[in-house]
């Protein structure tokens, strides 16, 4: 499921990088929806895997910790991306730079995923 989320996010991000004024709002919404579905496909198994090693007594604390850390990371990353977007002369150019940064991080995540799958298979 995580690989589907990575690929779906990657495809949507590539589409969002070329966002500019004449693009149809419907195409933008489709790309953004694909991106968010990809993120959901990515986070759901990741959170399940992170909580799988906990005992039933630790599960409540683990859930609170993962939710808190996700919110802090999301706030921090969104602040940085908004600063990048607003720090450029054109908002569209800032948006594209922000999406390129997210695209690079997604490619990095995909590389780590492929490396881990190869290590698990013993290749």
Jmol script that loads the backbone (N, CA, C; Angstrom):
load data "model"
ATOM      1  N   UNK A   1       0.818  -1.186   0.000  1.00  0.00           N
ATOM      2  CA  UNK A   1       0.000   0.000   0.000  1.00  0.00           C
ATOM      3  C   UNK A   1       0.869   1.259   0.000  1.00  0.00           C
ATOM      4  N   UNK A   2       1.994   1.203   0.718  1.00  0.00           N
ATOM      5  CA  UNK A   2       2.884   2.360   0.779  1.00  0.00           C
ATOM      6  C   UNK A   2       3.483   2.701  -0.570  1.00  0.00           C
ATOM      7  N   UNK A   3       3.797   1.652  -1.364  1.00  0.00           N
ATOM      8  CA  UNK A   3       4.376   1.917  -2.689  1.00  0.00           C
ATOM      9  C   UNK A   3       3.356   2.569  -3.609  1.00  0.00           C
ATOM     10  N   UNK A   4       2.101   2.170  -3.497  1.00  0.00           N
ATOM     11  CA  UNK A   4       1.046   2.799  -4.294  1.00  0.00           C
ATOM     12  C   UNK A   4       0.927   4.272  -3.922  1.00  0.00           C
ATOM     13  N   UNK A   5       0.982   4.561  -2.626  1.00  0.00           N
ATOM     14  CA  UNK A   5       0.905   5.944  -2.164  1.00  0.00           C
ATOM     15  C   UNK A   5       2.063   6.781  -2.663  1.00  0.00           C
ATOM     16  N   UNK A   6       3.277   6.213  -2.641  1.00  0.00           N
ATOM     17  CA  UNK A   6       4.440   6.946  -3.137  1.00  0.00           C
ATOM     18  C   UNK A   6       4.316   7.240  -4.629  1.00  0.00           C
ATOM     19  N   UNK A   7       3.941   6.241  -5.403  1.00  0.00           N
ATOM     20  CA  UNK A   7       3.827   6.446  -6.847  1.00  0.00           C
ATOM     21  C   UNK A   7       2.697   7.414  -7.193  1.00  0.00           C
ATOM     22  N   UNK A   8       1.572   7.295  -6.516  1.00  0.00           N
ATOM     23  CA  UNK A   8       0.449   8.197  -6.780  1.00  0.00           C
ATOM     24  C   UNK A   8       0.814   9.638  -6.417  1.00  0.00           C
ATOM     25  N   UNK A   9       1.484   9.812  -5.295  1.00  0.00           N
ATOM     26  CA  UNK A   9       1.929  11.151  -4.901  1.00  0.00           C
ATOM     27  C   UNK A   9       2.941  11.703  -5.891  1.00  0.00           C
ATOM     28  N   UNK A  10       3.850  10.853  -6.333  1.00  0.00           N
ATOM     29  CA  UNK A  10       4.880  11.272  -7.282  1.00  0.00           C
ATOM     30  C   UNK A  10       4.257  11.747  -8.595  1.00  0.00           C
ATOM     31  N   UNK A  11       3.313  10.998  -9.108  1.00  0.00           N
ATOM     32  CA  UNK A  11       2.656  11.371 -10.366  1.00  0.00           C
ATOM     33  C   UNK A  11       1.894  12.689 -10.194  1.00  0.00           C
ATOM     34  N   UNK A  12       1.182  12.830  -9.079  1.00  0.00           N
ATOM     35  CA  UNK A  12       0.421  14.065  -8.839  1.00  0.00           C
ATOM     36  C   UNK A  12       1.346  15.259  -8.670  1.00  0.00           C
ATOM     37  N   UNK A  13       2.479  15.073  -7.999  1.00  0.00           N
ATOM     38  CA  UNK A  13       3.422  16.171  -7.797  1.00  0.00           C
ATOM     39  C   UNK A  13       4.032  16.633  -9.113  1.00  0.00           C
ATOM     40  N   UNK A  14       4.328  15.689  -9.992  1.00  0.00           N
ATOM     41  CA  UNK A  14       4.865  16.063 -11.308  1.00  0.00           C
ATOM     42  C   UNK A  14       3.840  16.923 -12.044  1.00  0.00           C
ATOM     43  N   UNK A  15       2.568  16.559 -11.939  1.00  0.00           N
ATOM     44  CA  UNK A  15       1.519  17.373 -12.559  1.00  0.00           C
ATOM     45  C   UNK A  15       1.388  18.743 -11.915  1.00  0.00           C
ATOM     46  N   UNK A  16       1.559  18.802 -10.606  1.00  0.00           N
ATOM     47  CA  UNK A  16       1.420  20.074  -9.908  1.00  0.00           C
ATOM     48  C   UNK A  16       2.602  21.013 -10.149  1.00  0.00           C
ATOM     49  N   UNK A  17       3.764  20.468 -10.479  1.00  0.00           N
ATOM     50  CA  UNK A  17       4.943  21.314 -10.737  1.00  0.00           C
ATOM     51  C   UNK A  17       4.678  22.235 -11.919  1.00  0.00           C
ATOM     52  N   UNK A  18       3.961  21.745 -12.907  1.00  0.00           N
ATOM     53  CA  UNK A  18       3.700  22.549 -14.096  1.00  0.00           C
ATOM     54  C   UNK A  18       2.416  23.355 -13.981  1.00  0.00           C
ATOM     55  N   UNK A  19       2.009  23.647 -12.768  1.00  0.00           N
ATOM     56  CA  UNK A  19       0.823  24.468 -12.560  1.00  0.00           C
ATOM     57  C   UNK A  19       1.136  25.916 -12.923  1.00  0.00           C
ATOM     58  N   UNK A  20       0.319  26.485 -13.742  1.00  0.00           N
ATOM     59  CA  UNK A  20       0.436  27.896 -14.089  1.00  0.00           C
ATOM     60  C   UNK A  20      -0.964  28.425 -14.395  1.00  0.00           C
ATOM     61  N   UNK A  21      -1.074  29.704 -14.588  1.00  0.00           N
ATOM     62  CA  UNK A  21      -2.376  30.365 -14.677  1.00  0.00           C
ATOM     63  C   UNK A  21      -3.352  29.738 -15.669  1.00  0.00           C
ATOM     64  N   UNK A  22      -2.955  29.371 -16.886  1.00  0.00           N
ATOM     65  CA  UNK A  22      -3.958  28.874 -17.827  1.00  0.00           C
ATOM     66  C   UNK A  22      -4.476  27.462 -17.537  1.00  0.00           C
ATOM     67  N   UNK A  23      -3.903  26.788 -16.543  1.00  0.00           N
ATOM     68  CA  UNK A  23      -4.334  25.405 -16.284  1.00  0.00           C
ATOM     69  C   UNK A  23      -5.786  25.394 -15.805  1.00  0.00           C
ATOM     70  N   UNK A  24      -6.475  24.392 -16.210  1.00  0.00           N
ATOM     71  CA  UNK A  24      -7.864  24.241 -15.805  1.00  0.00           C
ATOM     72  C   UNK A  24      -7.942  23.948 -14.307  1.00  0.00           C
ATOM     73  N   UNK A  25      -8.894  24.549 -13.643  1.00  0.00           N
ATOM     74  CA  UNK A  25      -9.079  24.309 -12.217  1.00  0.00           C
ATOM     75  C   UNK A  25      -9.401  22.836 -11.965  1.00  0.00           C
ATOM     76  N   UNK A  26     -10.108  22.212 -12.900  1.00  0.00           N
ATOM     77  CA  UNK A  26     -10.453  20.807 -12.738  1.00  0.00           C
ATOM     78  C   UNK A  26      -9.200  19.929 -12.770  1.00  0.00           C
ATOM     79  N   UNK A  27      -8.252  20.223 -13.663  1.00  0.00           N
ATOM     80  CA  UNK A  27      -7.011  19.459 -13.705  1.00  0.00           C
ATOM     81  C   UNK A  27      -6.207  19.629 -12.418  1.00  0.00           C
ATOM     82  N   UNK A  28      -6.191  20.850 -11.909  1.00  0.00           N
ATOM     83  CA  UNK A  28      -5.505  21.105 -10.651  1.00  0.00           C
ATOM     84  C   UNK A  28      -6.146  20.301  -9.516  1.00  0.00           C
ATOM     85  N   UNK A  29      -7.469  20.300  -9.453  1.00  0.00           N
ATOM     86  CA  UNK A  29      -8.172  19.572  -8.401  1.00  0.00           C
ATOM     87  C   UNK A  29      -7.943  18.068  -8.511  1.00  0.00           C
ATOM     88  N   UNK A  30      -7.905  17.550  -9.720  1.00  0.00           N
ATOM     89  CA  UNK A  30      -7.640  16.122  -9.911  1.00  0.00           C
ATOM     90  C   UNK A  30      -6.234  15.775  -9.433  1.00  0.00           C
ATOM     91  N   UNK A  31      -5.246  16.592  -9.804  1.00  0.00           N
ATOM     92  CA  UNK A  31      -3.865  16.337  -9.381  1.00  0.00           C
ATOM     93  C   UNK A  31      -3.741  16.427  -7.863  1.00  0.00           C
ATOM     94  N   UNK A  32      -4.365  17.426  -7.271  1.00  0.00           N
ATOM     95  CA  UNK A  32      -4.282  17.587  -5.818  1.00  0.00           C
ATOM     96  C   UNK A  32      -4.993  16.443  -5.098  1.00  0.00           C
ATOM     97  N   UNK A  33      -6.125  16.008  -5.629  1.00  0.00           N
ATOM     98  CA  UNK A  33      -6.846  14.887  -5.032  1.00  0.00           C
ATOM     99  C   UNK A  33      -6.011  13.618  -5.099  1.00  0.00           C
ATOM    100  N   UNK A  34      -5.368  13.379  -6.238  1.00  0.00           N
ATOM    101  CA  UNK A  34      -4.483  12.214  -6.364  1.00  0.00           C
ATOM    102  C   UNK A  34      -3.338  12.297  -5.359  1.00  0.00           C
ATOM    103  N   UNK A  35      -2.810  13.499  -5.165  1.00  0.00           N
ATOM    104  CA  UNK A  35      -1.733  13.686  -4.197  1.00  0.00           C
ATOM    105  C   UNK A  35      -2.208  13.331  -2.788  1.00  0.00           C
ATOM    106  N   UNK A  36      -3.367  13.813  -2.404  1.00  0.00           N
ATOM    107  CA  UNK A  36      -3.862  13.561  -1.053  1.00  0.00           C
ATOM    108  C   UNK A  36      -4.231  12.091  -0.844  1.00  0.00           C
ATOM    109  N   UNK A  37      -4.765  11.443  -1.871  1.00  0.00           N
ATOM    110  CA  UNK A  37      -5.051  10.008  -1.770  1.00  0.00           C
ATOM    111  C   UNK A  37      -3.740   9.235  -1.627  1.00  0.00           C
ATOM    112  N   UNK A  38      -2.721   9.649  -2.373  1.00  0.00           N
ATOM    113  CA  UNK A  38      -1.408   9.015  -2.253  1.00  0.00           C
ATOM    114  C   UNK A  38      -0.826   9.170  -0.864  1.00  0.00           C
ATOM    115  N   UNK A  39      -0.973  10.343  -0.282  1.00  0.00           N
ATOM    116  CA  UNK A  39      -0.484  10.575   1.086  1.00  0.00           C
ATOM    117  C   UNK A  39      -1.234   9.681   2.074  1.00  0.00           C
ATOM    118  N   UNK A  40      -2.533   9.537   1.887  1.00  0.00           N
ATOM    119  CA  UNK A  40      -3.313   8.665   2.770  1.00  0.00           C
ATOM    120  C   UNK A  40      -2.860   7.213   2.630  1.00  0.00           C
ATOM    121  N   UNK A  41      -2.625   6.770   1.375  1.00  0.00           N
ATOM    122  CA  UNK A  41      -2.136   5.412   1.151  1.00  0.00           C
ATOM    123  C   UNK A  41      -0.748   5.204   1.741  1.00  0.00           C
ATOM    124  N   UNK A  42       0.016   6.257   1.837  1.00  0.00           N
ATOM    125  CA  UNK A  42       1.362   6.172   2.388  1.00  0.00           C
ATOM    126  C   UNK A  42       1.350   6.154   3.909  1.00  0.00           C
ATOM    127  N   UNK A  43       0.562   7.041   4.524  1.00  0.00           N
ATOM    128  CA  UNK A  43       0.587   7.157   5.978  1.00  0.00           C
ATOM    129  C   UNK A  43      -0.134   6.023   6.698  1.00  0.00           C
ATOM    130  N   UNK A  44      -1.196   5.499   6.136  1.00  0.00           N
ATOM    131  CA  UNK A  44      -1.964   4.470   6.832  1.00  0.00           C
ATOM    132  C   UNK A  44      -1.120   3.247   7.170  1.00  0.00           C
ATOM    133  N   UNK A  45      -0.416   2.626   6.209  1.00  0.00           N
ATOM    134  CA  UNK A  45       0.411   1.474   6.595  1.00  0.00           C
ATOM    135  C   UNK A  45       1.625   1.860   7.439  1.00  0.00           C
ATOM    136  N   UNK A  46       2.137   3.077   7.243  1.00  0.00           N
ATOM    137  CA  UNK A  46       3.293   3.508   8.033  1.00  0.00           C
ATOM    138  C   UNK A  46       2.918   3.639   9.511  1.00  0.00           C
ATOM    139  N   UNK A  47       1.764   4.202   9.778  1.00  0.00           N
ATOM    140  CA  UNK A  47       1.323   4.347  11.164  1.00  0.00           C
ATOM    141  C   UNK A  47       0.997   2.989  11.769  1.00  0.00           C
ATOM    142  N   UNK A  48       0.360   2.131  10.994  1.00  0.00           N
ATOM    143  CA  UNK A  48       0.054   0.781  11.488  1.00  0.00           C
ATOM    144  C   UNK A  48       1.337   0.023  11.815  1.00  0.00           C
ATOM    145  N   UNK A  49       2.338   0.135  10.956  1.00  0.00           N
ATOM    146  CA  UNK A  49       3.605  -0.545  11.201  1.00  0.00           C
ATOM    147  C   UNK A  49       4.322   0.024  12.422  1.00  0.00           C
ATOM    148  N   UNK A  50       4.216   1.328  12.614  1.00  0.00           N
ATOM    149  CA  UNK A  50       4.895   1.935  13.764  1.00  0.00           C
ATOM    150  C   UNK A  50       4.241   1.542  15.082  1.00  0.00           C
ATOM    151  N   UNK A  51       2.957   1.264  15.065  1.00  0.00           N
ATOM    152  CA  UNK A  51       2.257   0.878  16.290  1.00  0.00           C
ATOM    153  C   UNK A  51       2.213  -0.630  16.498  1.00  0.00           C
ATOM    154  N   UNK A  52       2.631  -1.412  15.508  1.00  0.00           N
ATOM    155  CA  UNK A  52       2.514  -2.867  15.581  1.00  0.00           C
ATOM    156  C   UNK A  52       3.384  -3.477  16.672  1.00  0.00           C
ATOM    157  N   UNK A  53       4.503  -2.855  16.990  1.00  0.00           N
ATOM    158  CA  UNK A  53       5.410  -3.417  17.988  1.00  0.00           C
ATOM    159  C   UNK A  53       5.075  -3.075  19.421  1.00  0.00           C
ATOM    160  N   UNK A  54       4.018  -2.342  19.632  1.00  0.00           N
ATOM    161  CA  UNK A  54       3.664  -1.917  20.987  1.00  0.00           C
ATOM    162  C   UNK A  54       2.756  -2.935  21.667  1.00  0.00           C
ATOM    163  N   UNK A  55       2.883  -3.005  22.975  1.00  0.00           N
ATOM    164  CA  UNK A  55       1.985  -3.861  23.752  1.00  0.00           C
ATOM    165  C   UNK A  55       0.636  -3.150  23.878  1.00  0.00           C
ATOM    166  N   UNK A  56      -0.417  -3.876  24.218  1.00  0.00           N
ATOM    167  CA  UNK A  56      -1.727  -3.229  24.380  1.00  0.00           C
ATOM    168  C   UNK A  56      -1.715  -2.097  25.412  1.00  0.00           C
ATOM    169  N   UNK A  57      -0.880  -2.196  26.431  1.00  0.00           N
ATOM    170  CA  UNK A  57      -0.807  -1.148  27.434  1.00  0.00           C
ATOM    171  C   UNK A  57      -0.140   0.117  26.878  1.00  0.00           C
ATOM    172  N   UNK A  58       0.761  -0.061  25.928  1.00  0.00           N
ATOM    173  CA  UNK A  58       1.495   1.073  25.344  1.00  0.00           C
ATOM    174  C   UNK A  58       0.782   1.689  24.142  1.00  0.00           C
ATOM    175  N   UNK A  59      -0.235   1.019  23.629  1.00  0.00           N
ATOM    176  CA  UNK A  59      -0.886   1.436  22.391  1.00  0.00           C
ATOM    177  C   UNK A  59      -1.495   2.834  22.481  1.00  0.00           C
ATOM    178  N   UNK A  60      -2.149   3.161  23.584  1.00  0.00           N
ATOM    179  CA  UNK A  60      -2.735   4.501  23.735  1.00  0.00           C
ATOM    180  C   UNK A  60      -1.659   5.568  23.689  1.00  0.00           C
ATOM    181  N   UNK A  61      -0.551   5.337  24.383  1.00  0.00           N
ATOM    182  CA  UNK A  61       0.536   6.313  24.396  1.00  0.00           C
ATOM    183  C   UNK A  61       1.175   6.436  23.013  1.00  0.00           C
ATOM    184  N   UNK A  62       1.328   5.312  22.329  1.00  0.00           N
ATOM    185  CA  UNK A  62       1.910   5.324  20.988  1.00  0.00           C
ATOM    186  C   UNK A  62       1.040   6.082  19.993  1.00  0.00           C
ATOM    187  N   UNK A  63      -0.266   5.908  20.108  1.00  0.00           N
ATOM    188  CA  UNK A  63      -1.191   6.621  19.224  1.00  0.00           C
ATOM    189  C   UNK A  63      -1.120   8.124  19.457  1.00  0.00           C
ATOM    190  N   UNK A  64      -1.099   8.515  20.717  1.00  0.00           N
ATOM    191  CA  UNK A  64      -1.000   9.938  21.040  1.00  0.00           C
ATOM    192  C   UNK A  64       0.321  10.506  20.525  1.00  0.00           C
ATOM    193  N   UNK A  65       1.398   9.757  20.719  1.00  0.00           N
ATOM    194  CA  UNK A  65       2.713  10.224  20.283  1.00  0.00           C
ATOM    195  C   UNK A  65       2.788  10.369  18.763  1.00  0.00           C
ATOM    196  N   UNK A  66       2.292   9.383  18.014  1.00  0.00           N
ATOM    197  CA  UNK A  66       2.347   9.493  16.547  1.00  0.00           C
ATOM    198  C   UNK A  66       1.469  10.633  16.044  1.00  0.00           C
ATOM    199  N   UNK A  67       0.289  10.803  16.625  1.00  0.00           N
ATOM    200  CA  UNK A  67      -0.580  11.905  16.200  1.00  0.00           C
ATOM    201  C   UNK A  67       0.048  13.259  16.499  1.00  0.00           C
ATOM    202  N   UNK A  68       0.655  13.388  17.678  1.00  0.00           N
ATOM    203  CA  UNK A  68       1.285  14.652  18.053  1.00  0.00           C
ATOM    204  C   UNK A  68       2.473  14.960  17.141  1.00  0.00           C
ATOM    205  N   UNK A  69       3.316  13.968  16.905  1.00  0.00           N
ATOM    206  CA  UNK A  69       4.487  14.183  16.051  1.00  0.00           C
ATOM    207  C   UNK A  69       4.083  14.503  14.609  1.00  0.00           C
ATOM    208  N   UNK A  70       3.024  13.862  14.113  1.00  0.00           N
ATOM    209  CA  UNK A  70       2.545  14.177  12.758  1.00  0.00           C
ATOM    210  C   UNK A  70       2.062  15.614  12.669  1.00  0.00           C
ATOM    211  N   UNK A  71       1.348  16.090  13.680  1.00  0.00           N
ATOM    212  CA  UNK A  71       0.853  17.467  13.669  1.00  0.00           C
ATOM    213  C   UNK A  71       1.991  18.473  13.762  1.00  0.00           C
ATOM    214  N   UNK A  72       2.984  18.184  14.596  1.00  0.00           N
ATOM    215  CA  UNK A  72       4.136  19.086  14.716  1.00  0.00           C
ATOM    216  C   UNK A  72       4.913  19.122  13.411  1.00  0.00           C
ATOM    217  N   UNK A  73       5.157  17.954  12.815  1.00  0.00           N
ATOM    218  CA  UNK A  73       5.900  17.900  11.550  1.00  0.00           C
ATOM    219  C   UNK A  73       5.128  18.601  10.432  1.00  0.00           C
ATOM    220  N   UNK A  74       3.819  18.414  10.400  1.00  0.00           N
ATOM    221  CA  UNK A  74       3.009  19.070   9.370  1.00  0.00           C
ATOM    222  C   UNK A  74       3.031  20.585   9.542  1.00  0.00           C
ATOM    223  N   UNK A  75       2.933  21.055  10.766  1.00  0.00           N
ATOM    224  CA  UNK A  75       2.972  22.505  11.013  1.00  0.00           C
ATOM    225  C   UNK A  75       4.313  23.092  10.624  1.00  0.00           C
ATOM    226  N   UNK A  76       5.377  22.421  10.995  1.00  0.00           N
ATOM    227  CA  UNK A  76       6.724  22.893  10.678  1.00  0.00           C
ATOM    228  C   UNK A  76       6.961  22.922   9.173  1.00  0.00           C
ATOM    229  N   UNK A  77       6.601  21.834   8.494  1.00  0.00           N
ATOM    230  CA  UNK A  77       6.844  21.769   7.045  1.00  0.00           C
ATOM    231  C   UNK A  77       5.963  22.755   6.285  1.00  0.00           C
ATOM    232  N   UNK A  78       4.719  22.921   6.711  1.00  0.00           N
ATOM    233  CA  UNK A  78       3.846  23.876   6.031  1.00  0.00           C
ATOM    234  C   UNK A  78       4.336  25.305   6.226  1.00  0.00           C
ATOM    235  N   UNK A  79       4.866  25.607   7.394  1.00  0.00           N
ATOM    236  CA  UNK A  79       5.409  26.942   7.637  1.00  0.00           C
ATOM    237  C   UNK A  79       6.568  27.227   6.691  1.00  0.00           C
ATOM    238  N   UNK A  80       7.447  26.264   6.541  1.00  0.00           N
ATOM    239  CA  UNK A  80       8.592  26.440   5.639  1.00  0.00           C
ATOM    240  C   UNK A  80       8.122  26.593   4.196  1.00  0.00           C
ATOM    241  N   UNK A  81       7.177  25.760   3.768  1.00  0.00           N
ATOM    242  CA  UNK A  81       6.702  25.836   2.385  1.00  0.00           C
ATOM    243  C   UNK A  81       5.950  27.143   2.116  1.00  0.00           C
ATOM    244  N   UNK A  82       5.198  27.633   3.081  1.00  0.00           N
ATOM    245  CA  UNK A  82       4.506  28.911   2.900  1.00  0.00           C
ATOM    246  C   UNK A  82       5.514  30.050   2.849  1.00  0.00           C
ATOM    247  N   UNK A  83       6.570  29.974   3.658  1.00  0.00           N
ATOM    248  CA  UNK A  83       7.620  30.996   3.599  1.00  0.00           C
ATOM    249  C   UNK A  83       8.289  31.005   2.235  1.00  0.00           C
ATOM    250  N   UNK A  84       8.529  29.830   1.665  1.00  0.00           N
ATOM    251  CA  UNK A  84       9.133  29.747   0.328  1.00  0.00           C
ATOM    252  C   UNK A  84       8.183  30.323  -0.708  1.00  0.00           C
ATOM    253  N   UNK A  85       6.905  29.942  -0.613  1.00  0.00           N
ATOM    254  CA  UNK A  85       5.919  30.422  -1.578  1.00  0.00           C
ATOM    255  C   UNK A  85       5.761  31.934  -1.516  1.00  0.00           C
ATOM    256  N   UNK A  86       5.684  32.490  -0.320  1.00  0.00           N
ATOM    257  CA  UNK A  86       5.461  33.931  -0.199  1.00  0.00           C
ATOM    258  C   UNK A  86       6.734  34.741  -0.374  1.00  0.00           C
ATOM    259  N   UNK A  87       7.885  34.105  -0.364  1.00  0.00           N
ATOM    260  CA  UNK A  87       9.145  34.817  -0.495  1.00  0.00           C
ATOM    261  C   UNK A  87       9.590  35.027  -1.928  1.00  0.00           C
ATOM    262  N   UNK A  88       8.763  34.625  -2.869  1.00  0.00           N
ATOM    263  CA  UNK A  88       9.109  34.798  -4.278  1.00  0.00           C
ATOM    264  C   UNK A  88       8.255  35.910  -4.875  1.00  0.00           C
ATOM    265  N   UNK A  89       8.765  36.533  -5.952  1.00  0.00           N
ATOM    266  CA  UNK A  89       8.002  37.643  -6.550  1.00  0.00           C
ATOM    267  C   UNK A  89       6.644  37.208  -7.097  1.00  0.00           C
ATOM    268  N   UNK A  90       6.575  35.999  -7.622  1.00  0.00           N
ATOM    269  CA  UNK A  90       5.309  35.485  -8.149  1.00  0.00           C
ATOM    270  C   UNK A  90       4.873  34.314  -7.286  1.00  0.00           C
ATOM    271  N   UNK A  91       3.627  34.318  -6.866  1.00  0.00           N
ATOM    272  CA  UNK A  91       3.118  33.231  -6.033  1.00  0.00           C
ATOM    273  C   UNK A  91       3.174  31.904  -6.780  1.00  0.00           C
ATOM    274  N   UNK A  92       2.907  31.912  -8.073  1.00  0.00           N
ATOM    275  CA  UNK A  92       2.939  30.679  -8.847  1.00  0.00           C
ATOM    276  C   UNK A  92       4.333  30.078  -8.850  1.00  0.00           C
ATOM    277  N   UNK A  93       5.352  30.915  -8.986  1.00  0.00           N
ATOM    278  CA  UNK A  93       6.716  30.424  -8.976  1.00  0.00           C
ATOM    279  C   UNK A  93       7.056  29.844  -7.600  1.00  0.00           C
ATOM    280  N   UNK A  94       6.635  30.487  -6.532  1.00  0.00           N
ATOM    281  CA  UNK A  94       6.861  29.981  -5.183  1.00  0.00           C
ATOM    282  C   UNK A  94       6.163  28.660  -4.945  1.00  0.00           C
ATOM    283  N   UNK A  95       4.947  28.545  -5.480  1.00  0.00           N
ATOM    284  CA  UNK A  95       4.202  27.298  -5.370  1.00  0.00           C
ATOM    285  C   UNK A  95       4.954  26.183  -6.080  1.00  0.00           C
ATOM    286  N   UNK A  96       5.461  26.467  -7.276  1.00  0.00           N
ATOM    287  CA  UNK A  96       6.203  25.458  -8.030  1.00  0.00           C
ATOM    288  C   UNK A  96       7.473  25.044  -7.299  1.00  0.00           C
ATOM    289  N   UNK A  97       8.170  25.991  -6.693  1.00  0.00           N
ATOM    290  CA  UNK A  97       9.375  25.666  -5.930  1.00  0.00           C
ATOM    291  C   UNK A  97       9.015  24.775  -4.739  1.00  0.00           C
ATOM    292  N   UNK A  98       7.932  25.092  -4.064  1.00  0.00           N
ATOM    293  CA  UNK A  98       7.494  24.278  -2.931  1.00  0.00           C
ATOM    294  C   UNK A  98       7.147  22.862  -3.370  1.00  0.00           C
ATOM    295  N   UNK A  99       6.462  22.731  -4.488  1.00  0.00           N
ATOM    296  CA  UNK A  99       6.101  21.406  -4.986  1.00  0.00           C
ATOM    297  C   UNK A  99       7.350  20.645  -5.410  1.00  0.00           C
ATOM    298  N   UNK A 100       8.338  21.325  -5.990  1.00  0.00           N
ATOM    299  CA  UNK A 100       9.593  20.661  -6.367  1.00  0.00           C
ATOM    300  C   UNK A 100      10.287  20.129  -5.116  1.00  0.00           C
ATOM    301  N   UNK A 101      10.282  20.877  -4.035  1.00  0.00           N
ATOM    302  CA  UNK A 101      10.871  20.400  -2.784  1.00  0.00           C
ATOM    303  C   UNK A 101      10.143  19.150  -2.300  1.00  0.00           C
ATOM    304  N   UNK A 102       8.819  19.166  -2.353  1.00  0.00           N
ATOM    305  CA  UNK A 102       8.041  17.985  -1.959  1.00  0.00           C
ATOM    306  C   UNK A 102       8.338  16.822  -2.908  1.00  0.00           C
ATOM    307  N   UNK A 103       8.485  17.109  -4.191  1.00  0.00           N
ATOM    308  CA  UNK A 103       8.806  16.077  -5.178  1.00  0.00           C
ATOM    309  C   UNK A 103      10.158  15.439  -4.877  1.00  0.00           C
ATOM    310  N   UNK A 104      11.139  16.239  -4.530  1.00  0.00           N
ATOM    311  CA  UNK A 104      12.467  15.717  -4.189  1.00  0.00           C
ATOM    312  C   UNK A 104      12.384  14.828  -2.946  1.00  0.00           C
ATOM    313  N   UNK A 105      11.628  15.250  -1.951  1.00  0.00           N
ATOM    314  CA  UNK A 105      11.469  14.433  -0.753  1.00  0.00           C
ATOM    315  C   UNK A 105      10.734  13.127  -1.056  1.00  0.00           C
ATOM    316  N   UNK A 106       9.765  13.165  -1.963  1.00  0.00           N
ATOM    317  CA  UNK A 106       9.054  11.954  -2.355  1.00  0.00           C
ATOM    318  C   UNK A 106       9.982  10.997  -3.091  1.00  0.00           C
ATOM    319  N   UNK A 107      10.821  11.521  -3.981  1.00  0.00           N
ATOM    320  CA  UNK A 107      11.787  10.678  -4.688  1.00  0.00           C
ATOM    321  C   UNK A 107      12.770  10.062  -3.692  1.00  0.00           C
ATOM    322  N   UNK A 108      13.200  10.842  -2.712  1.00  0.00           N
ATOM    323  CA  UNK A 108      14.070  10.316  -1.668  1.00  0.00           C
ATOM    324  C   UNK A 108      13.375   9.192  -0.899  1.00  0.00           C
ATOM    325  N   UNK A 109      12.124   9.396  -0.554  1.00  0.00           N
ATOM    326  CA  UNK A 109      11.342   8.356   0.126  1.00  0.00           C
ATOM    327  C   UNK A 109      11.192   7.113  -0.726  1.00  0.00           C
ATOM    328  N   UNK A 110      10.996   7.298  -2.023  1.00  0.00           N
ATOM    329  CA  UNK A 110      10.879   6.159  -2.933  1.00  0.00           C
ATOM    330  C   UNK A 110      12.193   5.387  -3.001  1.00  0.00           C
ATOM    331  N   UNK A 111      13.307   6.098  -3.030  1.00  0.00           N
ATOM    332  CA  UNK A 111      14.622   5.439  -3.046  1.00  0.00           C
ATOM    333  C   UNK A 111      14.843   4.640  -1.767  1.00  0.00           C
ATOM    334  N   UNK A 112      14.477   5.212  -0.630  1.00  0.00           N
ATOM    335  CA  UNK A 112      14.610   4.495   0.643  1.00  0.00           C
ATOM    336  C   UNK A 112      13.704   3.268   0.656  1.00  0.00           C
ATOM    337  N   UNK A 113      12.489   3.408   0.125  1.00  0.00           N
ATOM    338  CA  UNK A 113      11.555   2.288   0.061  1.00  0.00           C
ATOM    339  C   UNK A 113      12.116   1.157  -0.790  1.00  0.00           C
ATOM    340  N   UNK A 114      12.644   1.490  -1.976  1.00  0.00           N
ATOM    341  CA  UNK A 114      13.199   0.469  -2.868  1.00  0.00           C
ATOM    342  C   UNK A 114      14.403  -0.209  -2.218  1.00  0.00           C
ATOM    343  N   UNK A 115      15.249   0.572  -1.569  1.00  0.00           N
ATOM    344  CA  UNK A 115      16.422   0.014  -0.885  1.00  0.00           C
ATOM    345  C   UNK A 115      15.994  -0.941   0.221  1.00  0.00           C
ATOM    346  N   UNK A 116      14.948  -0.569   0.968  1.00  0.00           N
ATOM    347  CA  UNK A 116      14.471  -1.423   2.057  1.00  0.00           C
ATOM    348  C   UNK A 116      13.859  -2.709   1.524  1.00  0.00           C
ATOM    349  N   UNK A 117      13.116  -2.612   0.429  1.00  0.00           N
ATOM    350  CA  UNK A 117      12.512  -3.814  -0.165  1.00  0.00           C
ATOM    351  C   UNK A 117      13.605  -4.758  -0.650  1.00  0.00           C
ATOM    352  N   UNK A 118      14.644  -4.209  -1.280  1.00  0.00           N
ATOM    353  CA  UNK A 118      15.769  -5.051  -1.731  1.00  0.00           C
ATOM    354  C   UNK A 118      16.472  -5.695  -0.549  1.00  0.00           C
ATOM    355  N   UNK A 119      16.644  -4.950   0.549  1.00  0.00           N
ATOM    356  CA  UNK A 119      17.306  -5.499   1.728  1.00  0.00           C
ATOM    357  C   UNK A 119      16.456  -6.598   2.351  1.00  0.00           C
ATOM    358  N   UNK A 120      15.135  -6.423   2.360  1.00  0.00           N
ATOM    359  CA  UNK A 120      14.245  -7.445   2.915  1.00  0.00           C
ATOM    360  C   UNK A 120      14.262  -8.725   2.083  1.00  0.00           C
ATOM    361  N   UNK A 121      14.398  -8.583   0.772  1.00  0.00           N
ATOM    362  CA  UNK A 121      14.427  -9.744  -0.116  1.00  0.00           C
ATOM    363  C   UNK A 121      15.819 -10.367  -0.198  1.00  0.00           C
ATOM    364  N   UNK A 122      16.819  -9.659   0.317  1.00  0.00           N
ATOM    365  CA  UNK A 122      18.179 -10.179   0.289  1.00  0.00           C
ATOM    366  C   UNK A 122      18.849 -10.044  -1.058  1.00  0.00           C
ATOM    367  N   UNK A 123      18.443  -9.051  -1.823  1.00  0.00           N
ATOM    368  CA  UNK A 123      19.023  -8.847  -3.158  1.00  0.00           C
ATOM    369  C   UNK A 123      20.282  -8.023  -3.041  1.00  0.00           C
TER     370      UNK A 123
END
end "model"
wireframe off; spacefill off
backbone 0.3
color backbone group
